[in-house]
Amino acid sequence: MGILEYREHKHACAQKQSERASKIATLPQPYLSPLSSQERTILGKPIQELVQDVHQEVTSPIDILRAYGKVAIKAHEKTNCVTEILFPEAEEWAKNGVNLKGPLAGIPVSLKDSIQVQGFDITVGYSCNTGKPYAQDGPMIKLLKEAGAVPFVKTNLPTTLLSFESTNDVWGRTTNPHNSNYSPGGSTGGESALLAFGGSRIGIGSDVAGSVRAPAHFSGCYSLRCSVGRWPKMGMNTSMPGQEAIPSVFSPMARTLNDLSYFCSSLVGMQPWRYDYTVHPLAWRQGIFDEYKDKKRLRVGVMRTDDVVDPSPACARALENAASALRAEGHEVFDVTPPSPYEALVIASQLLLSDGGKTFLSFFRTGEWNDSGAAQMVYYMRLPRPVKYLYYLWVKYIKGDSIWAGLLRYWHPKSAHEYWQLAGRREAYKAKFFDWWSEVAQMDVMICPPNATPAVPHDGMHDAVSSCGYTFLFNLLDYTAGIIPVTHVDPALDKLPASFNFKKLNGVAKGAYKHYDADKMAGLPVAVQVVGRRLEEEKVLAVMERVEAALDRHGGRYQLLEVD
């Protein structure tokens, strides 16, 4: 049985990669010729302008599709970011299958591999999901087409969707467009690599612990983690169906902030609750966006650290750049210390894997590769409890590391009774955080690092898997959080100080800092995270625009990768 299953696995992977290679090799000539001056003009326009050009019949949707298709292929050649090629079908949709009067008329949209498109698999990186094309579009695709958008590629992810890397046996490893030795992020890493390279302007990913935010930070693009119920979630596939303790949310990513804002308002303006029962019937509140776009003096809290892993010099510098720029604009910017983010990390991590990982492991075939970070979680989960308890005692009392020990202490599958207790702790923490924000901080938004370090090298999640608190915190709270790239790693400015003592770090921080090297990381993007409360997408996007405008005037806007 094992040998047969392994052969099936290898055959399925080879077949999908062969299909992809064949589609690329047989693309029509318009996708293979060099970019024309007209296509470069198209690539340089915000999507709002392109939509107007389509409405006025100045530009053809086919021309837009082919321009982005060319760059998407280049991005794939460099980073291995694309899973499914939809170009022939997309040309048909652009002619007959989308609403060319809609707010996204003619705009190519890239999609995380987990989104349901008629005629295509949703592999989620597992070979057992290949050869099972869906019979119809899911709600997200129906909504996009009604808005006039043209889905044109699907992008890579990790098998478990539980990693800041994007590698699997079916599609291979995706690399960072800035440095091929590093991850583009995960689990929406193929999307971030494509957007950062310039092979797409808008895309859709999902986020359960930072999966649209870490990729935007690692690769250098923009994203918004929406609150549950603001975007459709049906018509997707996942590695953990039924896991709702820390819900995964589908959310937008973009090459520019202008495109991100326009995309969000356009899609919510299409009333997505007509397609998906999980979406709140909450219209786009332009008044809130305008209020925070124009508010003279914002109150901005700065969370410098989560007190689990202090941010690396590069990430601390990016945060200070943003805080200083806002202060220079006359805003009230002050440091804040929220209720223990460590407590949130303990609760959220145990809830997310309360089944012990059984669900995501059930999709693996014999011999199928697992992400090194997810494998580490399973390893500790499967340690016999007496052994784990002794290890916990040694870590806490002999090594003096209460942070790592506390994460390990109850790292085992949960009974229903234990699960309910954890859910109760989650709700109590959310109430405590709500009260702190309202009564103590009294801020409009909070800014903080998206991660302790820039991108991890390949297989770095083996060590850094627990270092996700800067994003995971806001999944537990269900807060809206956006990512703005700010700067790049500078080998001179971002070196660790001479006083840095690796041996004194807790176990989580050691995993993160094991791979921090400003010389090797030189040129990698570094971002800042802008956080609002639940269902505050309009406010967060408006403040993101204020932050970027402030950076423009005081230190310089982030420089995107230029399209070749």
Phi, psi and omega per residue, in radians:
M1 nan -0.810 -3.114
G2 -1.082 -0.779 -3.122
I3 -1.154 -0.753 3.136
L4 -1.093 -0.754 -3.134
E5 -1.153 -0.673 3.112
Y6 -1.103 -0.721 3.100
R7 -1.112 -0.707 3.096
E8 -1.078 -0.712 3.124
H9 -1.079 -0.875 -3.110
K10 -1.100 -0.682 -3.142
H11 -1.146 -0.760 -3.127
A12 -1.098 -0.734 3.137
C13 -1.133 -0.798 -3.133
A14 -1.095 -0.663 -3.114
Q15 -1.165 -0.766 -3.135
K16 -1.150 -0.722 3.141
Q17 -1.193 -0.596 3.086
S18 -1.176 -0.719 3.096
E19 -1.045 -0.794 -3.135
R20 -1.110 -0.800 -3.139
A21 -1.078 -0.685 -3.136
S22 -1.164 -0.713 3.116
K23 -1.090 -0.704 3.141
I24 -1.207 -0.729 -3.097
A25 -1.170 -0.466 -3.077
T26 -1.880 0.354 3.107
L27 -1.095 2.557 3.059
P28 -1.043 2.704 -3.070
Q29 -0.931 -0.657 -3.132
P30 -0.987 -0.395 3.129
Y31 -1.552 -0.152 -3.040
L32 -1.892 -0.311 -3.106
S33 -1.336 2.780 3.107
P34 -1.070 2.725 3.112
L35 -1.104 2.301 3.083
S36 -1.486 2.942 3.102
S37 -1.103 -0.628 3.094
Q38 -1.116 -0.729 3.134
E39 -1.165 -0.641 3.095
R40 -1.139 -0.605 3.058
T41 -1.116 -0.752 3.094
I42 -1.038 -0.814 -3.090
L43 -1.120 -0.439 -3.113
G44 -1.520 -0.094 -3.072
K45 -1.638 2.427 2.975
P46 -1.054 2.686 -3.069
I47 -1.108 -0.531 3.126
Q48 -1.066 -0.702 3.103
E49 -1.220 -0.685 3.115
L50 -1.095 -0.701 3.104
V51 -1.060 -0.773 3.108
Q52 -1.073 -0.676 3.109
D53 -1.120 -0.668 3.112
V54 -1.197 -0.789 3.124
H55 -1.000 -0.672 -3.098
Q56 -1.553 0.045 3.141
E57 1.036 0.555 3.049
V58 -1.437 -0.624 -3.129
T59 -2.205 2.435 3.128
S60 -1.511 2.404 3.040
P61 -0.975 -0.558 3.118
I62 -1.139 -0.710 3.118
D63 -1.114 -0.703 3.114
I64 -1.130 -0.803 -3.136
L65 -1.033 -0.781 -3.093
R66 -1.203 -0.622 3.100
A67 -1.091 -0.838 -3.138
Y68 -1.273 -0.554 3.082
G69 -1.055 -0.723 3.120
K70 -1.048 -0.812 -3.091
V71 -1.259 -0.580 3.086
A72 -1.062 -0.694 3.112
I73 -1.152 -0.711 3.076
K74 -1.096 -0.741 3.117
A75 -1.073 -0.715 3.134
H76 -1.155 -0.717 3.122
E77 -1.048 -0.591 -3.115
K78 -1.488 -0.624 -2.957
T79 -2.120 -0.159 -3.053
N80 0.994 0.896 -3.031
C81 -1.647 -0.334 -2.997
V82 -1.725 2.439 3.045
T83 -1.773 -1.134 -3.108
E84 -1.865 2.369 3.066
I85 -1.705 2.097 -3.077
L86 -1.923 0.250 -2.964
F87 -0.970 -0.871 -3.114
P88 -1.046 -0.777 3.121
E89 -1.140 -0.673 -3.127
A90 -1.100 -0.641 3.106
E91 -1.119 -0.691 3.094
E92 -1.138 -0.751 3.122
W93 -1.098 -0.704 -3.124
A94 -1.097 -0.500 3.136
K95 -1.488 -0.711 -2.974
N96 -2.317 -0.284 -2.914
G97 -1.879 0.067 3.128
V98 -2.275 2.811 -3.107
N99 -1.525 1.756 -3.076
L100 -1.378 0.178 2.977
K101 -1.843 -0.012 -3.051
G102 -1.380 3.020 -3.070
P103 -1.275 -0.169 3.082
L104 -2.117 0.500 -3.018
A105 -0.942 2.098 3.028
G106 1.364 0.105 -3.078
I107 -1.532 2.119 3.056
P108 -1.178 2.382 3.133
V109 -2.183 2.247 3.069
S110 -1.616 2.652 -2.974
L111 -2.329 2.381 2.953
K112 -0.996 2.529 -3.048
D113 -0.955 -0.388 -3.030
S114 -1.416 0.081 -3.082
I115 -1.698 2.403 -3.013
Q116 -1.396 2.043 3.072
V117 -2.179 2.307 -3.124
Q118 -0.964 2.289 3.071
G119 1.564 -0.003 -3.085
F120 -2.250 2.644 3.057
D121 -1.225 2.814 2.783
I122 -2.070 1.654 -3.047
T123 -1.371 -0.549 -2.950
V124 0.862 0.485 3.106
G125 1.397 -0.002 3.126
Y126 -1.706 2.333 -3.121
S127 -1.206 -0.411 -3.138
C128 -1.179 -0.276 -3.130
N129 -1.655 0.045 -3.126
T130 -1.429 2.736 3.115
G131 1.242 0.434 -3.119
K132 -2.292 1.109 -3.094
P133 -1.111 2.530 -3.112
Y134 -1.399 2.531 -3.041
A135 -1.393 -0.315 3.139
Q136 -2.655 2.874 3.070
D137 -1.204 2.579 3.000
G138 -1.417 3.007 -3.109
P139 -0.957 -0.676 -3.117
M140 -1.101 -0.727 -3.123
I141 -1.239 -0.692 3.071
K142 -1.043 -0.742 3.129
L143 -1.119 -0.811 3.136
L144 -1.040 -0.771 -3.113
K145 -1.161 -0.655 3.096
E146 -1.142 -0.545 3.096
A147 -1.348 -0.166 3.118
G148 1.753 -0.044 -3.110
A149 -1.303 2.747 -3.085
V150 -2.148 1.754 3.056
P151 -1.049 2.332 -3.058
F152 -2.355 -0.315 3.015
V153 -2.613 2.737 2.938
K154 -1.990 2.674 -2.946
T155 -2.235 2.826 -2.910
N156 -1.356 2.843 -3.064
L157 -2.775 2.989 3.010
P158 -1.485 2.692 -3.110
T159 -0.937 -0.803 -3.023
T160 -1.471 -0.259 -2.994
L161 1.090 0.368 -3.086
L162 -2.110 0.745 -3.068
S163 -2.613 2.673 2.983
F164 -1.590 0.439 2.970
E165 -2.163 3.003 -3.114
S166 -2.460 1.420 -3.064
T167 -2.432 2.464 3.042
N168 -2.786 2.912 -3.124
D169 -1.246 -0.542 -3.051
V170 -1.172 -0.789 -3.012
W171 -1.989 -0.240 -3.139
G172 1.628 -2.897 -3.040
R173 -1.738 2.290 3.033
T174 -1.659 2.419 -3.087
T175 -1.968 2.852 3.138
N176 -1.318 2.298 -3.106
P177 -1.135 -0.319 3.121
H178 -1.519 -0.512 -3.075
N179 -2.775 1.984 -3.010
S180 -1.193 -0.169 3.104
N181 -1.452 -0.076 -3.047
Y182 -2.098 2.770 3.116
S183 -1.319 2.580 3.014
P184 -1.435 -0.053 -3.047
G185 1.852 3.071 3.128
G186 -2.897 2.871 0.098
S187 -1.490 -0.068 -3.133
T188 -1.687 0.834 -3.013
G189 -1.328 -0.582 3.083
G190 -1.110 -0.638 3.125
E191 -1.144 -0.805 -3.105
S192 -1.163 -0.652 3.110
A193 -1.113 -0.756 -3.139
L194 -1.123 -0.805 -3.121
L195 -1.144 -0.785 -3.117
A196 -1.117 -0.628 3.137
F197 -1.236 -0.483 -3.116
G198 1.834 0.216 -3.130
G199 -1.477 0.025 3.071
S200 -2.812 2.753 3.051
R201 -1.869 -0.546 3.108
I202 -2.385 2.573 -3.138
G203 -2.662 3.018 -3.109
I204 -2.268 2.274 3.088
G205 -2.252 -2.915 3.073
S206 -2.405 2.785 -2.997
D207 -2.542 2.054 3.058
V208 -2.074 -0.331 3.091
A209 -2.611 0.246 -3.113
G210 2.254 0.304 -2.909
S211 -1.343 -0.146 2.878
V212 -1.880 -0.279 -3.087
R213 -1.558 -0.812 3.083
A214 -1.036 -0.748 3.100
P215 -1.080 -0.691 3.114
A216 -1.118 -0.691 3.092
H217 -1.173 -0.781 -3.097
F218 -1.193 -0.681 -2.972
S219 -1.768 -0.390 3.125
G220 1.622 1.020 3.008
C221 -2.511 -2.904 -3.040
Y222 -2.067 2.584 3.081
S223 -2.692 2.841 3.113
L224 -2.398 2.043 3.023
R225 -1.434 1.871 -3.122
C226 -1.401 2.743 3.052
S227 -1.296 2.738 3.130
V228 -1.006 2.294 3.077
G229 1.680 -0.071 3.139
R230 -1.576 -0.439 -3.118
W231 -2.227 2.702 3.092
P232 -1.060 2.604 3.032
K233 -2.292 -0.172 3.104
M234 -1.378 2.812 -3.114
G235 1.323 0.519 3.100
M236 -2.199 2.929 3.005
N237 -2.193 2.781 -3.062
T238 -2.626 2.981 3.087
S239 -1.544 -0.201 -3.090
M240 -2.389 1.109 3.115
P241 -1.019 2.365 3.141
G242 1.676 -0.187 3.131
Q243 -1.390 1.871 -3.103
E244 -2.168 0.100 -3.133
A245 -1.178 -0.677 2.990
I246 -2.202 1.562 -2.958
P247 -1.121 2.474 2.972
S248 -1.392 2.418 3.110
V249 -2.151 2.361 3.021
F250 -1.432 2.399 -2.956
S251 -2.624 2.792 -3.053
P252 -1.501 2.654 2.997
M253 -2.324 2.727 -3.099
A254 -2.728 2.822 3.099
R255 -1.357 -0.544 3.123
T256 -2.297 2.777 -3.141
L257 -1.201 -0.651 3.098
N258 -1.000 -0.784 3.131
D259 -1.152 -0.669 -3.139
L260 -1.073 -0.800 -3.126
S261 -1.128 -0.785 -3.111
Y262 -1.148 -0.725 3.133
F263 -1.058 -0.814 -3.115
C264 -1.081 -0.868 -3.108
S265 -1.113 -0.638 -3.135
S266 -1.176 -0.783 -3.065
L267 -1.238 -0.753 3.100
V268 -1.151 -0.580 3.096
G269 -1.136 -0.286 3.104
M270 -1.453 0.093 3.125
Q271 0.984 1.144 -3.077
P272 -1.081 -0.315 3.098
W273 -1.114 -0.251 3.066
R274 -1.264 -0.307 -3.081
Y275 -1.874 -0.391 -2.947
D276 -2.519 2.087 -3.073
Y277 -1.131 -0.290 -3.110
T278 -1.399 -0.180 -3.058
V279 -1.548 2.298 3.076
H280 -1.198 2.426 3.069
P281 -1.334 1.167 -3.063
L282 -2.028 1.886 -3.091
A283 -1.180 2.834 3.062
W284 -1.183 2.190 -3.044
R285 -1.739 1.440 -3.098
Q286 -1.060 -0.519 3.133
G287 -1.079 -0.683 3.114
I288 -1.195 -0.744 3.096
F289 -1.010 -0.828 -3.106
D290 -1.142 -0.654 -3.141
E291 -1.030 -0.813 -3.091
Y292 -1.461 -0.312 3.022
K293 -1.238 -0.515 -3.042
D294 -1.892 -0.193 -3.058
K295 -0.985 2.235 -2.996
K296 -1.144 -0.752 -3.037
R297 -2.338 1.903 3.117
L298 -1.529 2.585 2.974
R299 -1.768 1.986 -3.035
V300 -2.109 2.016 3.045
G301 -1.484 2.524 -3.135
V302 -2.061 1.957 3.032
M303 -1.584 1.825 -3.053
R304 -1.306 -0.550 -3.089
T305 -2.638 2.697 3.037
D306 -1.647 0.084 3.135
D307 1.066 0.314 2.972
V308 -1.962 -0.950 3.062
V309 -2.298 1.926 3.079
D310 -1.089 2.510 -3.128
P311 -1.128 2.538 3.087
S312 -1.141 2.849 -3.135
P313 -0.927 -0.684 -3.129
A314 -1.120 -0.764 -3.097
C315 -1.289 -0.623 3.069
A316 -1.143 -0.668 3.129
R317 -1.151 -0.758 3.119
A318 -1.056 -0.746 3.136
L319 -1.107 -0.758 3.141
E320 -1.167 -0.633 3.067
N321 -0.998 -0.803 -3.132
A322 -1.171 -0.773 -3.139
A323 -1.097 -0.755 -3.130
S324 -1.145 -0.689 3.124
A325 -1.116 -0.723 3.113
L326 -1.159 -0.710 3.122
R327 -1.100 -0.691 3.130
A328 -1.140 -0.408 3.104
E329 -1.475 -0.018 3.098
G330 1.665 0.118 3.133
H331 -1.401 2.724 3.107
E332 -1.503 1.921 -3.049
V333 -2.096 2.172 -3.033
F334 -2.566 2.615 3.128
D335 -1.303 2.526 3.112
V336 -2.298 2.675 3.075
T337 -2.207 1.683 -3.072
P338 -1.308 2.939 3.027
P339 -0.912 2.494 -2.954
S340 -0.627 1.823 3.014
P341 -1.069 -0.449 3.099
Y342 -1.111 -0.740 3.091
E343 -1.009 -0.735 3.117
A344 -1.101 -0.705 3.139
L345 -1.101 -0.736 3.119
V346 -1.093 -0.843 -3.102
I347 -1.130 -0.864 -3.047
A348 -1.131 -0.724 -3.102
S349 -1.152 -0.665 3.128
Q350 -1.249 -0.644 3.099
L351 -1.167 -0.761 -3.077
L352 -1.057 -0.679 -3.131
L353 -1.970 0.711 -3.116
S354 -1.157 -0.344 3.099
D355 -1.531 0.088 -3.131
G356 1.337 0.181 -3.109
G357 1.507 0.094 -3.063
K358 -1.061 -0.664 -3.069
T359 -1.156 -0.910 -3.105
F360 -1.209 -0.486 3.094
L361 -1.253 -0.418 -3.067
S362 -1.169 -0.308 -3.107
F363 -1.572 -0.165 -3.115
F364 -1.305 2.448 2.962
R365 -1.666 2.883 3.120
T366 -0.958 2.227 3.074
G367 1.444 0.011 -3.110
E368 -1.311 2.384 -3.082
W369 -1.243 2.436 3.077
N370 -1.996 2.550 3.041
D371 -0.975 2.414 -3.035
S372 -1.144 -0.554 3.098
G373 -1.218 -0.803 3.102
A374 -1.095 -0.654 3.112
A375 -1.102 -0.654 3.092
Q376 -1.109 -0.731 3.131
M377 -1.074 -0.726 3.139
V378 -1.170 -0.676 3.134
Y379 -0.994 -0.882 -3.132
Y380 -1.205 -0.575 3.126
M381 -1.115 -0.583 -3.036
R382 -1.612 -0.101 3.077
L383 -1.051 2.370 3.081
P384 -0.961 2.453 -3.031
R385 -1.031 -0.703 3.098
P386 -1.070 -0.692 3.113
V387 -1.141 -0.756 -3.137
K388 -1.126 -0.638 3.132
Y389 -1.170 -0.712 3.086
L390 -1.117 -0.695 3.109
Y391 -1.122 -0.737 3.090
Y392 -1.010 -0.819 3.132
L393 -1.064 -0.722 -3.131
W394 -1.143 -0.787 -3.123
V395 -1.128 -0.747 -3.044
K396 -1.335 -0.798 -2.972
Y397 -1.741 -0.486 3.112
I398 -1.576 -0.837 3.132
K399 -1.465 -0.304 3.119
G400 1.234 0.539 -3.081
D401 -1.959 1.524 -3.090
S402 -1.280 -0.420 -3.139
I403 -1.158 -0.981 -3.128
W404 -1.144 -0.688 -3.134
A405 -1.079 -0.724 -3.118
G406 -1.143 -0.550 3.081
L407 -1.256 -0.572 -3.092
L408 -1.411 -0.510 -2.908
R409 -0.887 -0.847 -3.089
Y410 -2.041 0.596 -3.113
W411 -1.436 1.360 3.117
H412 -2.651 2.836 3.105
P413 -0.987 2.522 -3.038
K414 -1.779 2.472 2.949
S415 -1.328 2.945 3.100
A416 -1.041 -0.681 3.123
H417 -1.076 -0.819 3.135
E418 -1.134 -0.674 3.132
Y419 -1.076 -0.784 -3.138
W420 -1.114 -0.662 3.107
Q421 -1.107 -0.726 3.107
L422 -1.126 -0.727 3.114
A423 -1.079 -0.641 3.079
G424 -1.140 -0.699 3.098
R425 -1.140 -0.667 3.106
R426 -1.031 -0.842 -3.102
E427 -1.158 -0.635 3.101
A428 -1.157 -0.676 3.113
Y429 -1.157 -0.742 3.135
K430 -1.071 -0.688 3.106
A431 -1.146 -0.733 3.123
K432 -1.082 -0.743 -3.133
F433 -1.167 -0.697 3.118
F434 -1.052 -0.816 -3.132
D435 -1.132 -0.716 3.127
W436 -1.063 -0.804 -3.139
W437 -1.076 -0.778 -3.055
S438 -1.265 -0.736 -2.943
E439 -1.794 -0.481 -3.090
V440 -1.811 -1.052 -3.075
A441 -1.272 -0.743 3.130
Q442 0.818 0.904 -3.063
M443 -1.952 2.775 3.049
D444 -1.324 -0.836 3.118
V445 -2.526 2.932 3.027
M446 -2.121 2.507 2.995
I447 -2.055 2.576 -3.111
C448 -2.819 2.983 3.052
P449 -1.177 2.660 3.012
P450 -1.436 -0.341 -3.092
N451 -2.869 2.798 -3.140
A452 -1.216 -0.506 -3.097
T453 -2.306 2.889 2.914
P454 -1.191 -2.870 -3.042
A455 -0.918 2.546 3.064
V456 -1.554 2.633 3.017
P457 -1.209 2.870 -3.123
H458 -1.001 2.361 -3.086
D459 1.215 0.175 3.107
G460 -1.183 -0.342 3.131
M461 -1.187 -0.270 3.005
H462 -0.924 -0.670 -3.108
D463 -1.719 -0.591 -2.979
A464 -1.709 0.200 -2.995
V465 -1.057 -0.535 -3.106
S466 -1.515 -0.147 -3.085
S467 -1.570 1.224 -3.107
C468 -2.328 0.271 -2.994
G469 -1.129 -0.507 -3.094
Y470 -1.196 -0.413 3.049
T471 -1.780 -0.737 -3.032
F472 -1.041 -0.584 3.121
L473 -0.905 -0.727 -3.025
F474 -1.491 -0.233 2.935
N475 -1.258 -0.756 3.112
L476 -1.082 -0.736 -3.127
L477 -1.336 -0.321 -3.019
D478 1.066 0.717 3.105
Y479 -1.588 2.650 3.051
T480 -1.345 2.312 -3.108
A481 -2.535 2.298 -3.115
G482 -2.056 2.738 -3.127
I483 -2.042 2.265 3.045
I484 -2.122 2.077 3.012
P485 -1.159 2.423 -3.014
V486 -2.052 -0.765 -3.018
T487 -2.719 -3.010 3.058
H488 -2.160 2.706 3.108
V489 -1.075 2.258 3.105
D490 -1.946 2.081 -3.046
P491 -1.093 -0.419 3.117
A492 -1.484 -0.808 -3.062
L493 -1.325 -0.450 -2.927
D494 -1.931 0.305 3.065
K495 -1.196 2.649 3.025
L496 -1.190 2.455 3.138
P497 -1.157 2.753 -3.135
A498 -1.064 -0.441 -3.113
S499 -1.421 -0.101 -3.087
F500 -1.112 2.246 -3.093
N501 -2.115 1.743 -3.098
F502 -1.038 -0.643 -3.049
K503 -1.137 -0.416 -3.097
K504 -1.533 -0.047 -3.132
L505 -1.293 2.673 2.997
N506 -1.290 2.983 -3.044
G507 -1.091 -0.592 3.114
V508 -1.203 -0.796 -3.128
A509 -1.146 -0.637 3.099
K510 -1.065 -0.707 3.119
G511 -1.085 -0.647 3.141
A512 -1.302 -0.800 -3.036
Y513 -1.398 -0.203 3.102
K514 -0.977 -0.546 -3.042
H515 -1.904 0.135 -3.131
Y516 -1.455 2.055 3.136
D517 -2.585 1.839 -3.038
A518 -1.096 -0.501 3.115
D519 -1.218 -0.835 -3.133
K520 -1.218 -0.530 -3.096
M521 -1.526 -0.006 -3.054
A522 -0.862 2.241 3.115
G523 1.615 -0.196 3.099
L524 -1.210 2.566 -3.140
P525 -1.194 2.697 3.042
V526 -2.419 2.303 -3.014
A527 -2.118 3.080 3.003
V528 -2.232 2.639 -3.121
Q529 -1.895 2.283 3.111
V530 -1.922 2.155 -2.979
V531 -2.102 2.294 2.957
G532 -2.047 -2.997 3.110
R533 -1.630 -2.977 -3.036
R534 -1.018 2.374 3.028
L535 1.037 0.578 3.128
E536 -1.899 0.719 -3.105
E537 -1.035 -0.735 -3.122
E538 -1.098 -0.805 3.139
K539 -1.092 -0.813 -3.088
V540 -1.094 -0.774 3.123
L541 -1.095 -0.708 3.125
A542 -1.093 -0.767 -3.134
V543 -1.223 -0.603 3.049
M544 -0.996 -0.719 3.111
E545 -1.143 -0.633 3.092
R546 -1.148 -0.711 3.133
V547 -1.108 -0.815 -3.115
E548 -1.136 -0.674 3.100
A549 -1.120 -0.680 3.112
A550 -1.140 -0.731 3.090
L551 -1.099 -0.648 3.090
D552 -0.974 -0.744 -3.045
R553 -1.537 -0.279 -3.049
H554 -2.388 1.219 3.050
G555 2.171 -0.327 3.027
G556 1.833 2.442 3.101
R557 -1.302 2.628 3.051
Y558 -1.035 2.380 3.139
Q559 -1.638 2.010 3.100
L560 -1.209 2.719 2.965
L561 -1.076 2.369 3.106
E562 -1.395 2.491 3.080
V563 -1.278 2.210 -3.132
D564 -1.141 nan nan
